[in-house]
Amino acid sequence: MVWAGFLMGLLGSFHCLGMCGPIAVALPVGKGSGWQFVAGRLLYNGGRIITYAGLGLVAGAFGQSLQLVGIQQLVSIVAGVLILILAVMPALISRPLGNIPFIQKTLFWVRKTFAKYYQKQNLLSLLVVGLLNGLLPCGFVYIALAGAIAMKTLPLAMTYMALFGLGTLPMMLLVSLSGKLIKPQTRFFFKKAVPYMACIIACLFILRGLNLGIPYVSPKAQATTSHHVTMACCHKK
């Protein structure tokens, strides 16, 4: 299921155009040559991907804490349900999160630091802007993080979110290099399609958690297989 992160980022990158597109288009040009202009855009997008991978580590750690108590399949189902909620009614989760004092203070610092580095004219500042951009509130990122919770290991959770960022890279890089290239009608169409795509991925997570024995979609849990092996050995004795 780790591949779902890239698919989500790729198909949902048009949603990013509405949220982060204006930031990418208006990035400081600087006084360098053409290759420095391109390098700055790559650093900005690389910063976003690094932050997404870091958030994946946090989400994966939370998921691991749940899996340690033997509810791995339930974690996958809950992640699928969270994705459905965020895709259909994002305000149910995003608004309560925004009211937590710690998160409010963190976002205030992020926005303040973001504005500070956004005004600078060097490559390092664009990397920092990208890193901070990944922390800005975004329902689309929340959907991806819900999927990262269901990953079996921390490296997989980080990879899932890194692939999510890589999925958004082609569109965001294209926009940051060439400006408003995508027609509004095209952006509107794909933005409307994002919830449907998220619902499909949510259903895949839920099916995987149901342990139906369907290859690649809902395989039997390893714990169940190990249990049968143990029982078979006991029977032989």
C-alpha positions as CSV (number, residue, x, y, z in Angstrom):
1,M,0.0,0.0,0.0
2,V,3.0,2.3,0.2
3,W,2.6,3.1,-3.5
4,A,-0.8,4.7,-2.7
5,G,1.2,7.7,-1.3
6,F,2.7,8.5,-4.7
7,L,-0.7,8.0,-6.4
8,M,-2.4,10.3,-4.0
9,G,0.2,13.0,-4.4
10,L,0.2,12.7,-8.2
11,L,-3.6,12.7,-8.7
12,G,-4.1,15.3,-6.0
13,S,-1.4,17.7,-7.1
14,F,-3.9,19.9,-8.8
15,H,-5.4,20.5,-5.4
16,C,-1.9,21.7,-4.4
17,L,-2.1,24.4,-7.1
18,G,-4.9,26.1,-5.3
19,M,-3.2,26.0,-1.9
20,C,0.5,26.3,-2.6
21,G,0.5,27.2,-6.3
22,P,0.5,31.0,-5.6
23,I,3.4,30.6,-3.2
24,A,5.4,28.5,-5.7
25,V,4.8,31.0,-8.5
26,A,5.8,34.0,-6.4
27,L,9.0,32.5,-5.0
28,P,11.9,35.0,-4.9
29,V,13.8,34.9,-8.2
30,G,17.1,36.1,-6.7
31,K,20.1,37.6,-8.6
32,G,21.7,34.4,-9.8
33,S,21.9,32.7,-13.2
34,G,19.3,30.4,-14.8
35,W,20.6,27.2,-13.1
36,Q,20.3,28.9,-9.7
37,F,16.7,29.8,-10.5
38,V,16.0,26.1,-11.2
39,A,18.0,24.9,-8.2
40,G,16.0,27.2,-5.9
41,R,12.7,25.7,-7.1
42,L,14.2,22.2,-6.6
43,L,15.3,23.1,-3.1
44,Y,11.9,24.5,-2.3
45,N,10.1,21.3,-3.4
46,G,12.8,19.2,-1.8
47,G,12.1,20.9,1.5
48,R,8.4,20.1,1.3
49,I,9.2,16.4,0.6
50,I,11.6,16.3,3.6
51,T,9.0,17.7,5.9
52,Y,6.4,15.3,4.6
53,A,8.7,12.4,5.3
54,G,9.3,13.8,8.9
55,L,5.5,14.0,9.4
56,G,5.3,10.4,8.2
57,L,7.8,9.4,10.9
58,V,5.5,11.0,13.5
59,A,2.3,9.4,12.1
60,G,4.1,6.1,11.8
61,A,5.2,6.2,15.4
62,F,1.6,6.8,16.4
63,G,0.5,3.9,14.3
64,Q,3.3,1.6,15.7
65,S,2.1,2.4,19.3
66,L,-1.3,1.1,18.3
67,Q,0.0,-1.9,16.5
68,L,2.1,-3.0,19.5
69,V,-1.1,-3.7,21.4
70,G,-2.2,-6.1,18.6
71,I,-4.7,-4.0,16.7
72,Q,-2.8,-3.7,13.4
73,Q,-5.8,-4.6,11.3
74,L,-8.0,-2.1,13.2
75,V,-5.4,0.6,12.6
76,S,-5.8,0.1,8.9
77,I,-9.6,0.3,9.1
78,V,-9.5,3.4,11.3
79,A,-7.0,5.0,8.9
80,G,-9.4,4.3,6.0
81,V,-12.3,5.9,8.0
82,L,-10.2,9.0,8.8
83,I,-9.4,9.4,5.1
84,L,-13.1,9.2,4.2
85,I,-14.0,11.8,6.8
86,L,-11.2,14.1,5.8
87,A,-12.2,13.7,2.1
88,V,-15.9,14.3,2.6
89,M,-16.1,16.5,5.7
90,P,-12.5,17.8,6.4
91,A,-13.8,20.5,8.8
92,L,-14.8,17.8,11.3
93,I,-11.1,17.1,12.1
94,S,-9.1,20.1,10.8
95,R,-11.0,22.7,12.8
96,P,-10.8,21.0,16.2
97,L,-7.1,20.4,15.6
98,G,-6.6,24.1,14.9
99,N,-8.2,25.0,18.2
100,I,-5.5,23.2,20.3
101,P,-3.3,25.9,21.9
102,F,0.0,24.1,21.2
103,I,-0.9,23.7,17.5
104,Q,-2.0,27.4,17.4
105,K,1.4,28.6,18.8
106,T,3.3,26.3,16.5
107,L,1.5,27.5,13.4
108,F,2.0,31.1,14.5
109,W,5.8,30.5,14.6
110,V,5.7,28.6,11.3
111,R,3.9,31.5,9.5
112,K,6.2,34.1,11.1
113,T,9.4,32.3,10.1
114,F,7.9,31.5,6.7
115,A,7.3,35.2,6.0
116,K,10.8,36.0,7.2
117,Y,12.6,33.6,4.9
118,Y,10.2,34.2,2.0
119,Q,11.6,37.7,1.6
120,K,15.2,36.6,1.3
121,Q,17.1,36.2,-2.0
122,N,19.2,33.0,-1.6
123,L,19.0,29.3,-2.1
124,L,19.1,28.4,1.5
125,S,16.1,30.5,2.3
126,L,14.1,28.7,-0.4
127,L,14.9,25.3,1.2
128,V,13.7,26.7,4.5
129,V,10.5,28.0,2.9
130,G,9.9,24.5,1.5
131,L,10.5,22.9,4.9
132,L,8.0,25.3,6.6
133,N,5.5,25.0,3.7
134,G,5.1,21.4,4.5
135,L,3.9,22.3,8.0
136,L,1.2,24.7,6.9
137,P,-2.4,23.5,7.5
138,C,-3.6,21.4,4.5
139,G,-6.5,18.9,4.5
140,F,-4.9,17.1,1.6
141,V,-1.7,16.4,3.7
142,Y,-4.0,15.3,6.6
143,I,-5.5,12.7,4.3
144,A,-2.0,11.4,3.4
145,L,-1.0,11.3,7.1
146,A,-4.0,9.2,7.9
147,G,-2.7,6.6,5.5
148,A,0.8,6.8,6.9
149,I,-0.6,5.8,10.3
150,A,-1.5,2.4,8.9
151,M,2.0,1.6,7.6
152,K,3.5,-1.5,9.2
153,T,6.9,0.1,10.0
154,L,8.4,3.6,10.5
155,P,10.5,3.4,7.3
156,L,7.4,2.5,5.4
157,A,5.5,5.4,6.9
158,M,8.3,7.8,6.0
159,T,8.5,6.4,2.5
160,Y,4.8,6.7,2.1
161,M,4.8,10.4,2.8
162,A,8.0,11.0,0.8
163,L,6.3,9.3,-2.2
164,F,3.3,11.5,-1.5
165,G,5.6,14.6,-1.8
166,L,7.2,13.2,-4.9
167,G,3.8,12.7,-6.5
168,T,3.1,16.4,-6.1
169,L,6.6,17.3,-7.4
170,P,6.0,17.3,-11.2
171,M,3.0,19.7,-11.1
172,M,4.4,22.0,-8.4
173,L,7.8,22.2,-10.1
174,L,6.2,22.9,-13.5
175,V,4.1,25.7,-12.0
176,S,7.0,27.2,-10.1
177,L,9.2,27.3,-13.2
178,S,6.6,28.4,-15.8
179,G,4.0,30.3,-13.8
180,K,0.2,30.0,-14.4
181,L,0.5,27.3,-17.1
182,I,-2.5,25.2,-16.0
183,K,-5.9,26.5,-17.1
184,P,-8.4,27.2,-14.3
185,Q,-10.9,24.8,-15.8
186,T,-8.4,21.9,-15.6
187,R,-7.5,22.8,-12.0
188,F,-11.2,22.9,-11.1
189,F,-11.8,19.5,-12.6
190,F,-9.0,17.7,-10.8
191,K,-9.7,19.5,-7.5
192,K,-13.2,18.1,-7.7
193,A,-11.8,14.6,-8.4
194,V,-9.5,14.6,-5.3
195,P,-12.3,13.5,-2.8
196,Y,-13.3,10.6,-5.1
197,M,-9.7,9.4,-5.4
198,A,-9.2,9.7,-1.6
199,C,-12.3,7.6,-1.1
200,I,-11.0,4.9,-3.3
201,I,-7.7,4.8,-1.4
202,A,-9.7,4.8,1.9
203,C,-11.6,1.8,0.8
204,L,-8.4,0.0,0.0
205,F,-7.1,0.6,3.6
206,I,-10.4,-0.6,5.0
207,L,-10.4,-3.7,2.9
208,R,-6.8,-4.5,4.0
209,G,-7.9,-4.2,7.6
210,L,-10.8,-6.6,7.1
211,N,-8.4,-9.5,6.5
212,L,-10.5,-11.1,3.8
213,G,-7.7,-13.1,2.2
214,I,-7.8,-11.3,-1.1
215,P,-4.2,-11.2,-2.6
216,Y,-2.6,-7.7,-2.7
217,V,-5.9,-6.0,-1.6
218,S,-6.9,-7.7,1.7
219,P,-4.3,-10.4,2.5
220,K,-4.4,-12.5,5.6
221,A,-2.6,-11.0,8.6
222,Q,0.8,-12.5,9.4
223,A,-0.2,-12.9,13.0
224,T,-3.1,-15.3,11.9
225,T,-0.7,-17.3,9.8
226,S,1.8,-17.6,12.7
227,H,-1.0,-18.8,15.0
228,H,-1.9,-21.6,12.6
229,V,1.7,-22.7,12.3
230,T,2.0,-22.8,16.1
231,M,-1.2,-24.8,16.4
232,A,0.0,-27.3,13.8
233,C,3.2,-27.9,15.7
234,C,1.4,-28.5,18.9
235,H,-0.9,-31.0,17.1
236,K,2.1,-33.0,15.8
237,K,3.4,-33.3,19.4
